[in-house]
Amino acid sequence: MSLPQEYQRLIDLGIDKSANLPDLNDMTDRGTKPLKPWTASKTCGTMALIKKYNIQDEQTFLTHFQRESKIPIEVLTEQVYQHQKVYFGDYRYDRDTIFKYTYCCIVINSLKGNSTEQKFDRWACSESMIIKEAPAILDEKFHTDRLELNQSGKVVTFISIKPYSFRINYLQYQDVFAGLQAMTNISNIPWKIYYKNQNTDTFNPIMLSNLDEQGQQKLLHLAKQYSHSELQQILPIINKYISND
């Protein structure tokens, strides 16, 4: 791993979740035509990376990310920095602020997400749910973290796991809903998003029926935008792991 000295200095000083700025989230992940710079297709699957190397700390995560990502973190920082001109019309934040934001999104949020998934697994066990980890491609392309099984071992629900913050205006995460719905469209298996409660390690579900009619129609429209080739790519996985026949 080799980072510009000024970026390494920021890491050494400590970067926390306060670097996760809402307007930059709008620019990269939630707004109109977001940049989405750290998708697995552009970088690497961060949850898979954590599991592969049993990563517990930021430095170890960063070392492996820099080695395996298609785009290193300093290049991602520059992409996000330059995209400000497109989105805001000017450079609202300096490069140090953008680096801290990028580091938070990639490193801190990934480690936090892994912790949230572990808490979900413990909670699901306490609720007598039978779950298994989803194949990596379903996670990376369709936001599916877990598969819920029935007593016969057949998949009955696609599950996405989110932190408590997801509940606040959750329809802004349109790609998550659209990916799950696209899976449902080709398999007839429903999806649920479980988000963590604020002060306990318990989770609440969101499903298609929770959305109003307008939200459901928008979601169904977005799901149809997945390309035929993308859906064909996962059909063998659907048939192998998720068949209800």
Short mmCIF file of the C-alpha atoms (twelve columns), coordinates in Angstrom:
data_MODEL
# 
_entry.id   MODEL 
# 
loop_
_atom_site.group_PDB 
_atom_site.id 
_atom_site.type_symbol 
_atom_site.label_atom_id 
_atom_site.label_alt_id 
_atom_site.label_comp_id 
_atom_site.label_asym_id 
_atom_site.label_seq_id 
_atom_site.Cartn_x 
_atom_site.Cartn_y 
_atom_site.Cartn_z 
_atom_site.pdbx_PDB_model_num 
ATOM 1   C CA . MET A 1   0.000   0.000   0.000   1 
ATOM 2   C CA . SER A 2   1.364   3.395   -0.949  1 
ATOM 3   C CA . LEU A 3   -0.705  6.509   -0.242  1 
ATOM 4   C CA . PRO A 4   0.218   10.163  -0.694  1 
ATOM 5   C CA . GLN A 5   1.803   11.370  2.528   1 
ATOM 6   C CA . GLU A 6   -0.963  13.869  3.282   1 
ATOM 7   C CA . TYR A 7   -3.592  11.132  3.074   1 
ATOM 8   C CA . GLN A 8   -1.625  8.782   5.319   1 
ATOM 9   C CA . ARG A 9   -1.328  11.660  7.791   1 
ATOM 10  C CA . LEU A 10  -5.121  12.009  7.872   1 
ATOM 11  C CA . ILE A 11  -5.488  8.294   8.581   1 
ATOM 12  C CA . ASP A 12  -2.920  8.503   11.374  1 
ATOM 13  C CA . LEU A 13  -4.861  11.392  12.925  1 
ATOM 14  C CA . GLY A 14  -8.006  9.267   12.839  1 
ATOM 15  C CA . ILE A 15  -11.044 9.348   10.566  1 
ATOM 16  C CA . ASP A 16  -14.501 8.591   11.942  1 
ATOM 17  C CA . LYS A 17  -18.072 8.422   10.679  1 
ATOM 18  C CA . SER A 18  -18.442 12.216  10.955  1 
ATOM 19  C CA . ALA A 19  -16.638 12.301  7.596   1 
ATOM 20  C CA . ASN A 20  -19.727 10.730  6.002   1 
ATOM 21  C CA . LEU A 21  -21.253 13.988  4.737   1 
ATOM 22  C CA . PRO A 22  -24.932 13.888  3.609   1 
ATOM 23  C CA . ASP A 23  -24.550 16.059  0.511   1 
ATOM 24  C CA . LEU A 24  -21.641 13.918  -0.685  1 
ATOM 25  C CA . ASN A 25  -23.791 10.838  -0.113  1 
ATOM 26  C CA . ASP A 26  -26.378 12.458  -2.369  1 
ATOM 27  C CA . MET A 27  -23.704 13.088  -4.980  1 
ATOM 28  C CA . THR A 28  -22.192 9.600   -4.953  1 
ATOM 29  C CA . ASP A 29  -24.972 7.225   -3.981  1 
ATOM 30  C CA . ARG A 30  -28.470 8.674   -3.766  1 
ATOM 31  C CA . GLY A 31  -29.114 11.624  -6.051  1 
ATOM 32  C CA . THR A 32  -29.958 11.847  -9.726  1 
ATOM 33  C CA . LYS A 33  -27.456 9.780   -11.734 1 
ATOM 34  C CA . PRO A 34  -25.118 9.177   -8.776  1 
ATOM 35  C CA . LEU A 35  -21.431 8.483   -9.378  1 
ATOM 36  C CA . LYS A 36  -21.459 5.171   -7.427  1 
ATOM 37  C CA . PRO A 37  -17.647 5.015   -7.382  1 
ATOM 38  C CA . TRP A 38  -17.232 2.072   -4.978  1 
ATOM 39  C CA . THR A 39  -19.456 -0.600  -6.409  1 
ATOM 40  C CA . ALA A 40  -17.913 -4.062  -6.534  1 
ATOM 41  C CA . SER A 41  -17.699 -3.893  -10.325 1 
ATOM 42  C CA . LYS A 42  -15.500 -0.790  -10.067 1 
ATOM 43  C CA . THR A 43  -13.482 -1.740  -6.965  1 
ATOM 44  C CA . CYS A 44  -13.976 -5.113  -5.263  1 
ATOM 45  C CA . GLY A 45  -16.562 -6.790  -3.063  1 
ATOM 46  C CA . THR A 46  -15.705 -5.357  0.349   1 
ATOM 47  C CA . MET A 47  -17.802 -7.811  2.382   1 
ATOM 48  C CA . ALA A 48  -16.217 -10.698 0.529   1 
ATOM 49  C CA . LEU A 49  -12.810 -9.132  1.156   1 
ATOM 50  C CA . ILE A 50  -13.473 -8.919  4.903   1 
ATOM 51  C CA . LYS A 51  -14.593 -12.542 5.049   1 
ATOM 52  C CA . LYS A 52  -11.755 -13.814 2.846   1 
ATOM 53  C CA . TYR A 53  -9.047  -12.408 5.116   1 
ATOM 54  C CA . ASN A 54  -11.032 -12.319 8.389   1 
ATOM 55  C CA . ILE A 55  -10.365 -8.575  8.605   1 
ATOM 56  C CA . GLN A 56  -10.974 -6.911  11.973  1 
ATOM 57  C CA . ASP A 57  -9.242  -3.518  11.686  1 
ATOM 58  C CA . GLU A 58  -8.943  -0.558  9.328   1 
ATOM 59  C CA . GLN A 59  -5.260  -0.944  8.455   1 
ATOM 60  C CA . THR A 60  -5.636  -4.568  7.422   1 
ATOM 61  C CA . PHE A 61  -8.722  -3.735  5.400   1 
ATOM 62  C CA . LEU A 62  -6.979  -0.870  3.623   1 
ATOM 63  C CA . THR A 63  -3.925  -2.990  2.827   1 
ATOM 64  C CA . HIS A 64  -6.022  -5.699  1.163   1 
ATOM 65  C CA . PHE A 65  -8.329  -3.194  -0.532  1 
ATOM 66  C CA . GLN A 66  -5.397  -1.380  -2.125  1 
ATOM 67  C CA . ARG A 67  -4.041  -4.687  -3.366  1 
ATOM 68  C CA . GLU A 68  -7.271  -6.141  -4.760  1 
ATOM 69  C CA . SER A 69  -9.423  -3.177  -5.784  1 
ATOM 70  C CA . LYS A 70  -9.542  -2.305  -9.456  1 
ATOM 71  C CA . ILE A 71  -9.242  1.342   -8.385  1 
ATOM 72  C CA . PRO A 72  -7.140  2.349   -5.330  1 
ATOM 73  C CA . ILE A 73  -8.531  4.717   -2.745  1 
ATOM 74  C CA . GLU A 74  -6.476  7.744   -3.820  1 
ATOM 75  C CA . VAL A 75  -7.819  7.453   -7.391  1 
ATOM 76  C CA . LEU A 76  -11.362 7.108   -6.069  1 
ATOM 77  C CA . THR A 77  -10.753 10.240  -4.024  1 
ATOM 78  C CA . GLU A 78  -9.801  12.149  -7.158  1 
ATOM 79  C CA . GLN A 79  -12.869 10.858  -9.028  1 
ATOM 80  C CA . VAL A 80  -15.171 12.000  -6.226  1 
ATOM 81  C CA . TYR A 81  -13.349 15.337  -5.949  1 
ATOM 82  C CA . GLN A 82  -13.719 16.048  -9.679  1 
ATOM 83  C CA . HIS A 83  -17.362 14.960  -9.744  1 
ATOM 84  C CA . GLN A 84  -18.210 17.864  -7.431  1 
ATOM 85  C CA . LYS A 85  -17.848 20.187  -10.429 1 
ATOM 86  C CA . VAL A 86  -20.489 18.185  -12.288 1 
ATOM 87  C CA . TYR A 87  -22.885 17.783  -9.364  1 
ATOM 88  C CA . PHE A 88  -22.517 21.026  -7.395  1 
ATOM 89  C CA . GLY A 89  -21.155 23.262  -10.142 1 
ATOM 90  C CA . ASP A 90  -18.005 23.946  -8.127  1 
ATOM 91  C CA . TYR A 91  -15.510 22.298  -5.777  1 
ATOM 92  C CA . ARG A 92  -17.429 22.479  -2.516  1 
ATOM 93  C CA . TYR A 93  -14.872 20.486  -0.507  1 
ATOM 94  C CA . ASP A 94  -11.089 20.242  -0.637  1 
ATOM 95  C CA . ARG A 95  -9.235  17.001  -1.358  1 
ATOM 96  C CA . ASP A 96  -8.507  16.263  2.304   1 
ATOM 97  C CA . THR A 97  -12.215 16.382  3.110   1 
ATOM 98  C CA . ILE A 98  -13.023 14.239  0.076   1 
ATOM 99  C CA . PHE A 99  -10.364 11.704  1.068   1 
ATOM 100 C CA . LYS A 100 -11.805 11.417  4.579   1 
ATOM 101 C CA . TYR A 101 -15.270 10.962  3.094   1 
ATOM 102 C CA . THR A 102 -14.029 8.308   0.653   1 
ATOM 103 C CA . TYR A 103 -12.105 6.514   3.404   1 
ATOM 104 C CA . CYS A 104 -15.219 6.519   5.591   1 
ATOM 105 C CA . CYS A 105 -17.426 5.110   2.828   1 
ATOM 106 C CA . ILE A 106 -14.998 2.364   1.863   1 
ATOM 107 C CA . VAL A 107 -13.216 1.390   5.064   1 
ATOM 108 C CA . ILE A 108 -15.288 2.440   8.067   1 
ATOM 109 C CA . ASN A 109 -18.688 1.720   6.554   1 
ATOM 110 C CA . SER A 110 -17.572 -1.682  5.242   1 
ATOM 111 C CA . LEU A 111 -16.296 -2.750  8.646   1 
ATOM 112 C CA . LYS A 112 -19.459 -1.395  10.267  1 
ATOM 113 C CA . GLY A 113 -21.570 -3.225  7.690   1 
ATOM 114 C CA . ASN A 114 -19.821 -6.467  8.493   1 
ATOM 115 C CA . SER A 115 -20.567 -5.915  12.183  1 
ATOM 116 C CA . THR A 116 -24.228 -5.239  11.360  1 
ATOM 117 C CA . GLU A 117 -24.418 -8.470  9.356   1 
ATOM 118 C CA . GLN A 118 -22.957 -10.424 12.272  1 
ATOM 119 C CA . LYS A 119 -25.552 -8.911  14.602  1 
ATOM 120 C CA . PHE A 120 -28.286 -9.811  12.142  1 
ATOM 121 C CA . ASP A 121 -27.077 -13.424 12.013  1 
ATOM 122 C CA . ARG A 122 -27.256 -13.688 15.811  1 
ATOM 123 C CA . TRP A 123 -30.702 -12.065 15.881  1 
ATOM 124 C CA . ALA A 124 -32.016 -14.300 13.076  1 
ATOM 125 C CA . CYS A 125 -30.832 -17.360 14.981  1 
ATOM 126 C CA . SER A 126 -32.695 -16.148 18.080  1 
ATOM 127 C CA . GLU A 127 -35.806 -15.766 15.907  1 
ATOM 128 C CA . SER A 128 -35.406 -19.345 14.605  1 
ATOM 129 C CA . MET A 129 -34.814 -18.127 11.068  1 
ATOM 130 C CA . ILE A 130 -32.779 -20.427 8.841   1 
ATOM 131 C CA . ILE A 131 -30.376 -18.328 6.791   1 
ATOM 132 C CA . LYS A 132 -27.267 -18.739 4.703   1 
ATOM 133 C CA . GLU A 133 -24.875 -16.310 3.076   1 
ATOM 134 C CA . ALA A 134 -25.788 -15.333 -0.473  1 
ATOM 135 C CA . PRO A 135 -23.383 -16.082 -3.344  1 
ATOM 136 C CA . ALA A 136 -21.045 -13.153 -3.902  1 
ATOM 137 C CA . ILE A 137 -22.527 -12.074 -7.236  1 
ATOM 138 C CA . LEU A 138 -25.975 -11.699 -5.665  1 
ATOM 139 C CA . ASP A 139 -24.472 -9.486  -2.983  1 
ATOM 140 C CA . GLU A 140 -22.354 -7.394  -5.331  1 
ATOM 141 C CA . LYS A 141 -24.891 -6.871  -8.122  1 
ATOM 142 C CA . PHE A 142 -28.287 -7.310  -6.462  1 
ATOM 143 C CA . HIS A 143 -27.748 -6.247  -2.820  1 
ATOM 144 C CA . THR A 144 -28.638 -9.687  -1.458  1 
ATOM 145 C CA . ASP A 145 -26.730 -10.442 1.760   1 
ATOM 146 C CA . ARG A 146 -28.542 -13.528 3.019   1 
ATOM 147 C CA . LEU A 147 -30.971 -16.166 1.830   1 
ATOM 148 C CA . GLU A 148 -33.758 -17.321 4.125   1 
ATOM 149 C CA . LEU A 149 -34.553 -21.043 3.869   1 
ATOM 150 C CA . ASN A 150 -37.537 -23.131 4.821   1 
ATOM 151 C CA . GLN A 151 -37.290 -26.436 6.672   1 
ATOM 152 C CA . SER A 152 -36.721 -28.236 3.362   1 
ATOM 153 C CA . GLY A 153 -33.724 -26.071 2.550   1 
ATOM 154 C CA . LYS A 154 -35.449 -24.112 -0.216  1 
ATOM 155 C CA . VAL A 155 -34.940 -20.364 -0.418  1 
ATOM 156 C CA . VAL A 156 -38.052 -18.411 0.538   1 
ATOM 157 C CA . THR A 157 -36.715 -14.840 0.859   1 
ATOM 158 C CA . PHE A 158 -33.893 -12.680 -0.469  1 
ATOM 159 C CA . ILE A 159 -32.540 -10.591 2.412   1 
ATOM 160 C CA . SER A 160 -30.615 -7.328  2.438   1 
ATOM 161 C CA . ILE A 161 -29.206 -6.117  5.780   1 
ATOM 162 C CA . LYS A 162 -28.902 -2.421  6.606   1 
ATOM 163 C CA . PRO A 163 -27.944 -0.224  9.580   1 
ATOM 164 C CA . TYR A 164 -30.438 1.881   11.532  1 
ATOM 165 C CA . SER A 165 -29.771 4.931   9.325   1 
ATOM 166 C CA . PHE A 166 -31.421 3.111   6.409   1 
ATOM 167 C CA . ARG A 167 -34.886 3.771   7.867   1 
ATOM 168 C CA . ILE A 168 -34.520 7.534   7.274   1 
ATOM 169 C CA . ASN A 169 -35.962 8.208   3.823   1 
ATOM 170 C CA . TYR A 170 -35.089 4.685   2.740   1 
ATOM 171 C CA . LEU A 171 -36.416 5.069   -0.808  1 
ATOM 172 C CA . GLN A 172 -33.367 7.168   -1.609  1 
ATOM 173 C CA . TYR A 173 -31.511 3.834   -1.844  1 
ATOM 174 C CA . GLN A 174 -33.305 2.994   -5.050  1 
ATOM 175 C CA . ASP A 175 -30.584 0.688   -6.362  1 
ATOM 176 C CA . VAL A 176 -30.978 -1.604  -3.347  1 
ATOM 177 C CA . PHE A 177 -34.727 -1.982  -3.860  1 
ATOM 178 C CA . ALA A 178 -34.369 -2.320  -7.626  1 
ATOM 179 C CA . GLY A 179 -31.732 -5.052  -7.366  1 
ATOM 180 C CA . LEU A 180 -33.817 -7.082  -4.955  1 
ATOM 181 C CA . GLN A 181 -36.961 -6.633  -7.043  1 
ATOM 182 C CA . ALA A 182 -35.111 -7.704  -10.202 1 
ATOM 183 C CA . MET A 183 -34.223 -10.948 -8.399  1 
ATOM 184 C CA . THR A 184 -37.862 -11.404 -7.428  1 
ATOM 185 C CA . ASN A 185 -38.994 -10.785 -10.994 1 
ATOM 186 C CA . ILE A 186 -36.990 -13.711 -12.374 1 
ATOM 187 C CA . SER A 187 -37.506 -16.119 -9.471  1 
ATOM 188 C CA . ASN A 188 -40.915 -15.284 -7.905  1 
ATOM 189 C CA . ILE A 189 -39.175 -15.306 -4.515  1 
ATOM 190 C CA . PRO A 190 -39.940 -12.239 -2.368  1 
ATOM 191 C CA . TRP A 191 -37.385 -9.949  -0.755  1 
ATOM 192 C CA . LYS A 192 -37.069 -8.265  2.608   1 
ATOM 193 C CA . ILE A 193 -34.727 -5.543  3.817   1 
ATOM 194 C CA . TYR A 194 -33.934 -5.812  7.526   1 
ATOM 195 C CA . TYR A 195 -32.649 -2.657  9.216   1 
ATOM 196 C CA . LYS A 196 -31.214 -2.540  12.705  1 
ATOM 197 C CA . ASN A 197 -33.091 -0.886  15.552  1 
ATOM 198 C CA . GLN A 198 -31.359 2.089   17.091  1 
ATOM 199 C CA . ASN A 199 -30.596 0.939   20.617  1 
ATOM 200 C CA . THR A 200 -30.885 -2.844  20.432  1 
ATOM 201 C CA . ASP A 201 -29.418 -5.600  18.296  1 
ATOM 202 C CA . THR A 202 -32.811 -6.383  16.779  1 
ATOM 203 C CA . PHE A 203 -34.059 -5.780  13.250  1 
ATOM 204 C CA . ASN A 204 -37.223 -4.613  11.483  1 
ATOM 205 C CA . PRO A 205 -38.273 -5.710  7.985   1 
ATOM 206 C CA . ILE A 206 -39.270 -3.646  4.970   1 
ATOM 207 C CA . MET A 207 -40.961 -5.401  2.051   1 
ATOM 208 C CA . LEU A 208 -42.719 -4.415  -1.155  1 
ATOM 209 C CA . SER A 209 -46.105 -4.169  0.585   1 
ATOM 210 C CA . ASN A 210 -44.702 -1.514  2.947   1 
ATOM 211 C CA . LEU A 211 -44.395 0.907   0.032   1 
ATOM 212 C CA . ASP A 212 -47.297 2.986   -1.178  1 
ATOM 213 C CA . GLU A 213 -48.679 2.420   -4.672  1 
ATOM 214 C CA . GLN A 214 -46.488 5.123   -6.198  1 
ATOM 215 C CA . GLY A 215 -43.378 3.711   -4.516  1 
ATOM 216 C CA . GLN A 216 -44.198 0.194   -5.688  1 
ATOM 217 C CA . GLN A 217 -44.695 1.295   -9.289  1 
ATOM 218 C CA . LYS A 218 -41.451 3.251   -9.270  1 
ATOM 219 C CA . LEU A 219 -39.590 0.281   -7.865  1 
ATOM 220 C CA . LEU A 220 -41.051 -2.109  -10.434 1 
ATOM 221 C CA . HIS A 221 -40.008 0.293   -13.186 1 
ATOM 222 C CA . LEU A 222 -36.450 0.571   -11.834 1 
ATOM 223 C CA . ALA A 223 -36.120 -3.203  -11.541 1 
ATOM 224 C CA . LYS A 224 -36.885 -3.570  -15.259 1 
ATOM 225 C CA . GLN A 225 -33.844 -1.439  -16.063 1 
ATOM 226 C CA . TYR A 226 -31.508 -4.303  -15.201 1 
ATOM 227 C CA . SER A 227 -30.146 -5.519  -18.507 1 
ATOM 228 C CA . HIS A 228 -30.996 -8.881  -20.012 1 
ATOM 229 C CA . SER A 229 -27.317 -9.852  -19.894 1 
ATOM 230 C CA . GLU A 230 -27.087 -9.066  -16.166 1 
ATOM 231 C CA . LEU A 231 -30.095 -11.237 -15.418 1 
ATOM 232 C CA . GLN A 232 -28.882 -14.035 -17.661 1 
ATOM 233 C CA . GLN A 233 -25.583 -14.006 -15.764 1 
ATOM 234 C CA . ILE A 234 -27.291 -14.946 -12.509 1 
ATOM 235 C CA . LEU A 235 -29.787 -17.462 -13.876 1 
ATOM 236 C CA . PRO A 236 -27.429 -20.418 -13.326 1 
ATOM 237 C CA . ILE A 237 -27.036 -19.286 -9.723  1 
ATOM 238 C CA . ILE A 238 -30.795 -18.955 -9.387  1 
ATOM 239 C CA . ASN A 239 -31.213 -22.492 -10.704 1 
ATOM 240 C CA . LYS A 240 -28.444 -23.956 -8.542  1 
ATOM 241 C CA . TYR A 241 -29.046 -22.251 -5.204  1 
ATOM 242 C CA . ILE A 242 -32.494 -20.749 -5.219  1 
ATOM 243 C CA . SER A 243 -34.802 -23.073 -7.127  1 
ATOM 244 C CA . ASN A 244 -38.098 -23.739 -5.444  1 
ATOM 245 C CA . ASP A 245 -38.903 -26.668 -7.673  1 
# 
